[in-house]
Amino acid sequence: MQHLIIYAHPHLHSFSKAIVDSIATSSKKCGGAVMIRDLYRMNFNPILSYEELQGSYQGIIAAEIRYEQQLILNADLITLVYPLWWMGFPAILKGYLDRVLTHGFAYKTENGISHGLLNGKKLQQFILIGSNLAEYQQRGFDKSMQDTLVDGLFNYCGIKDIQHQIFDDIHLIDDQARQSMLLQAAEITTQNLGIVDK
């Protein structure tokens, strides 16, 4: 059972990192092999150049990108952990997805119709926001996020089994609330690994 965790936060001791540690621990307790890709610590280059983009359509993929693609192919469960910044992924995570989810790997286009190639994968996202979730829901932001960041992108790549959890008011809550969130993230992960392992 392979669990790939892709994490994006520049602070070494962020609450996002605490989420990563919690779900990694719960995965190992389930007997899973955990691979963590800490994009900031990796100093991952998020810039998709024109040359790289054109090369990807010809099957020319850099070795470091092929490595990330292989990790995704090997994974039974893929987890993204990130703060929501300006209603989107941190730039380094967006760039990771731009460079790694290439044509011929994540999707293909035939006769003008695109088909996802990452079928059968299971994905979960833990999204941290500084605002209040009820306010996001009132404004419809949560639905917009699900349509774009969660379902839209990954459905296009063939991933249909997706869950996401938003943890809100991160800068306002106390330690007890944080511990509750860490436990919730661990429990969700355990359940998802259990489904994978059936």
Kinemage of the C-alpha trace (Angstrom):
@kinemage 1
@onewidth
@group {chain A} dominant
@subgroup {mainchain}
@vectorlist {calphas} color= white
{ca met a 1} P 0.000 0.000 0.000
{ca gln a 2} L 1.679 3.201 -1.201
{ca his a 3} L 0.729 6.620 0.157
{ca leu a 4} L 2.116 9.673 -1.643
{ca ile a 5} L 1.861 12.967 0.270
{ca ile a 6} L 2.512 16.187 -1.667
{ca tyr a 7} L 2.905 19.147 0.645
{ca ala a 8} L 3.369 22.869 0.047
{ca his a 9} L 4.164 25.359 2.801
{ca pro a 10} L 7.315 27.462 3.210
{ca his a 11} L 7.307 27.442 7.028
{ca leu a 12} L 9.173 24.515 8.568
{ca his a 13} L 6.801 24.349 11.536
{ca ser a 14} L 3.468 25.293 9.981
{ca phe a 15} L 0.185 23.663 10.931
{ca ser a 16} L 0.167 22.219 7.423
{ca lys a 17} L 3.344 20.338 8.386
{ca ala a 18} L 1.617 19.073 11.533
{ca ile a 19} L -1.165 17.712 9.303
{ca val a 20} L 1.443 15.949 7.154
{ca asp a 21} L 3.078 14.405 10.210
{ca ser a 22} L -0.275 13.226 11.560
{ca ile a 23} L -1.407 11.533 8.351
{ca ala a 24} L 2.029 10.022 7.739
{ca thr a 25} L 1.962 8.470 11.213
{ca ser a 26} L -1.550 7.094 10.706
{ca ser a 27} L -0.498 5.643 7.337
{ca lys a 28} L 2.486 3.842 8.826
{ca lys a 29} L 0.254 2.403 11.546
{ca cys a 30} L -1.877 0.946 8.746
{ca gly a 31} L 1.240 -0.673 7.288
{ca gly a 32} L 1.498 1.780 4.415
{ca ala a 33} L 4.707 2.881 2.726
{ca val a 34} L 4.757 6.676 2.903
{ca met a 35} L 6.526 8.998 0.477
{ca ile a 36} L 6.452 12.728 1.337
{ca arg a 37} L 7.232 15.327 -1.319
{ca asp a 38} L 7.866 18.577 0.553
{ca leu a 39} L 8.021 20.934 -2.416
{ca tyr a 40} L 9.671 23.834 -0.610
{ca arg a 41} L 12.358 21.653 0.999
{ca met a 42} L 12.937 20.069 -2.422
{ca asn a 43} L 13.329 23.560 -3.892
{ca phe a 44} L 11.076 22.334 -6.683
{ca asn a 45} L 11.170 24.544 -9.770
{ca pro a 46} L 7.511 25.399 -10.530
{ca ile a 47} L 8.142 27.103 -13.860
{ca leu a 48} L 6.924 25.242 -16.927
{ca ser a 49} L 9.010 26.572 -19.792
{ca tyr a 50} L 7.849 26.745 -23.385
{ca glu a 51} L 10.524 24.204 -24.363
{ca glu a 52} L 9.412 21.782 -21.682
{ca leu a 53} L 5.761 22.175 -22.630
{ca gln a 54} L 6.461 21.503 -26.303
{ca gly a 55} L 8.714 18.589 -25.434
{ca ser a 56} L 6.017 16.969 -23.306
{ca tyr a 57} L 3.765 16.645 -26.366
{ca gln a 58} L 6.558 14.652 -27.996
{ca gly a 59} L 7.120 12.443 -24.959
{ca ile a 60} L 10.295 14.281 -23.942
{ca ile a 61} L 10.094 14.426 -20.166
{ca ala a 62} L 12.892 15.526 -17.810
{ca ala a 63} L 14.193 12.815 -15.476
{ca glu a 64} L 13.086 14.629 -12.320
{ca ile a 65} L 9.550 14.934 -13.691
{ca arg a 66} L 9.468 11.271 -14.716
{ca tyr a 67} L 10.405 10.435 -11.131
{ca glu a 68} L 7.424 12.384 -9.767
{ca gln a 69} L 5.152 10.747 -12.324
{ca gln a 70} L 6.324 7.311 -11.269
{ca leu a 71} L 5.542 8.136 -7.639
{ca ile a 72} L 1.999 9.035 -8.681
{ca leu a 73} L 1.650 5.836 -10.705
{ca asn a 74} L 2.879 3.761 -7.737
{ca ala a 75} L 0.551 5.431 -5.223
{ca asp a 76} L -2.659 3.835 -4.021
{ca leu a 77} L -3.568 7.023 -2.157
{ca ile a 78} L -2.413 10.526 -3.113
{ca thr a 79} L -2.728 13.332 -0.562
{ca leu a 80} L -2.318 17.061 -1.104
{ca val a 81} L -1.785 19.297 1.930
{ca tyr a 82} L -1.654 23.044 1.379
{ca pro a 83} L -2.918 26.442 2.527
{ca leu a 84} L -5.395 28.192 0.289
{ca trp a 85} L -3.745 31.372 -0.995
{ca trp a 86} L -5.711 33.843 -3.093
{ca met a 87} L -8.332 31.159 -3.781
{ca gly a 88} L -5.802 28.755 -5.239
{ca phe a 89} L -2.836 26.482 -4.729
{ca pro a 90} L 0.452 27.973 -3.537
{ca ala a 91} L 2.444 28.759 -6.703
{ca ile a 92} L 4.940 25.966 -6.072
{ca leu a 93} L 2.150 23.359 -5.959
{ca lys a 94} L 0.441 24.803 -9.031
{ca gly a 95} L 3.770 24.618 -10.853
{ca tyr a 96} L 4.286 21.043 -9.689
{ca leu a 97} L 0.942 20.065 -11.161
{ca asp a 98} L 1.628 22.044 -14.349
{ca arg a 99} L 4.912 20.209 -14.899
{ca val a 100} L 4.000 16.716 -13.685
{ca leu a 101} L 0.471 16.217 -15.078
{ca thr a 102} L 1.666 16.120 -18.677
{ca his a 103} L -0.026 15.054 -21.860
{ca gly a 104} L 0.530 11.335 -22.328
{ca phe a 105} L 0.840 10.805 -18.590
{ca ala a 106} L -2.197 12.387 -16.919
{ca tyr a 107} L -4.380 12.670 -20.017
{ca lys a 108} L -4.419 12.141 -23.757
{ca thr a 109} L -6.357 13.768 -26.565
{ca glu a 110} L -7.733 11.810 -29.487
{ca asn a 111} L -9.939 13.237 -32.231
{ca gly a 112} L -10.318 16.425 -30.226
{ca ile a 113} L -11.537 14.608 -27.106
{ca ser a 114} L -9.441 14.383 -23.941
{ca his a 115} L -9.367 11.322 -21.688
{ca gly a 116} L -7.882 11.034 -18.215
{ca leu a 117} L -5.182 8.393 -17.740
{ca leu a 118} L -4.915 8.253 -13.938
{ca asn a 119} L -7.963 6.050 -13.523
{ca gly a 120} L -8.374 4.046 -10.354
{ca lys a 121} L -6.388 6.440 -8.173
{ca lys a 122} L -7.710 7.662 -4.843
{ca leu a 123} L -6.996 11.249 -3.804
{ca gln a 124} L -7.585 13.274 -0.665
{ca gln a 125} L -6.892 16.939 0.012
{ca phe a 126} L -6.463 18.795 3.282
{ca ile a 127} L -6.920 22.511 2.618
{ca leu a 128} L -6.126 25.055 5.311
{ca ile a 129} L -7.740 28.498 5.318
{ca gly a 130} L -7.418 31.471 7.615
{ca ser a 131} L -11.030 32.489 7.062
{ca asn a 132} L -14.237 31.008 8.413
{ca leu a 133} L -15.679 28.094 6.425
{ca ala a 134} L -19.286 29.152 7.057
{ca glu a 135} L -18.535 32.476 5.360
{ca tyr a 136} L -16.988 30.639 2.409
{ca gln a 137} L -20.067 28.452 2.150
{ca gln a 138} L -22.393 31.453 2.341
{ca arg a 139} L -20.565 33.074 -0.571
{ca gly a 140} L -20.328 29.852 -2.557
{ca phe a 141} L -16.527 29.812 -2.398
{ca asp a 142} L -16.439 26.230 -1.125
{ca lys a 143} L -18.403 25.043 -4.168
{ca ser a 144} L -16.099 26.987 -6.488
{ca met a 145} L -13.077 25.361 -4.857
{ca gln a 146} L -14.548 21.906 -5.259
{ca asp a 147} L -15.383 22.536 -8.918
{ca thr a 148} L -11.876 23.779 -9.729
{ca leu a 149} L -9.118 22.771 -7.291
{ca val a 150} L -10.628 19.481 -6.180
{ca asp a 151} L -12.830 17.804 -8.775
{ca gly a 152} L -12.270 19.762 -11.970
{ca leu a 153} L -8.523 19.329 -12.272
{ca phe a 154} L -8.277 15.735 -11.107
{ca asn a 155} L -11.476 14.466 -12.746
{ca tyr a 156} L -9.962 15.660 -16.021
{ca cys a 157} L -6.995 13.402 -15.302
{ca gly a 158} L -9.247 10.405 -14.656
{ca ile a 159} L -9.321 10.489 -10.848
{ca lys a 160} L -12.911 10.157 -9.659
{ca asp a 161} L -12.475 9.010 -6.049
{ca ile a 162} L -11.649 12.321 -4.372
{ca gln a 163} L -12.288 13.642 -0.887
{ca his a 164} L -11.344 16.979 0.578
{ca gln a 165} L -11.419 18.479 4.017
{ca ile a 166} L -11.197 22.206 4.734
{ca phe a 167} L -9.727 23.245 8.079
{ca asp a 168} L -10.713 26.843 8.821
{ca asp a 169} L -9.885 29.731 11.174
{ca ile a 170} L -6.343 28.359 11.421
{ca his a 171} L -4.959 31.585 12.912
{ca leu a 172} L -7.742 31.902 15.497
{ca ile a 173} L -8.255 28.430 16.938
{ca asp a 174} L -6.650 27.117 20.127
{ca asp a 175} L -4.436 24.069 20.615
{ca gln a 176} L -7.381 21.844 21.505
{ca ala a 177} L -9.071 22.671 18.206
{ca arg a 178} L -5.815 22.035 16.342
{ca gln a 179} L -5.422 18.654 18.004
{ca ser a 180} L -8.979 17.805 16.975
{ca met a 181} L -8.143 18.667 13.358
{ca leu a 182} L -4.992 16.556 13.448
{ca leu a 183} L -6.990 13.623 14.774
{ca gln a 184} L -9.664 14.134 12.111
{ca ala a 185} L -7.048 14.172 9.338
{ca ala a 186} L -5.507 10.980 10.696
{ca glu a 187} L -8.896 9.252 10.915
{ca ile a 188} L -9.858 10.254 7.370
{ca thr a 189} L -6.538 8.928 6.107
{ca thr a 190} L -6.943 5.654 7.976
{ca gln a 191} L -10.412 5.205 6.466
{ca asn a 192} L -9.159 5.944 2.960
{ca leu a 193} L -6.247 3.562 3.316
{ca gly a 194} L -8.652 0.952 4.655
{ca ile a 195} L -10.798 1.318 1.536
{ca val a 196} L -7.708 0.982 -0.623
{ca asp a 197} L -6.559 -2.071 1.310
{ca lys a 198} L -9.822 -4.032 1.153
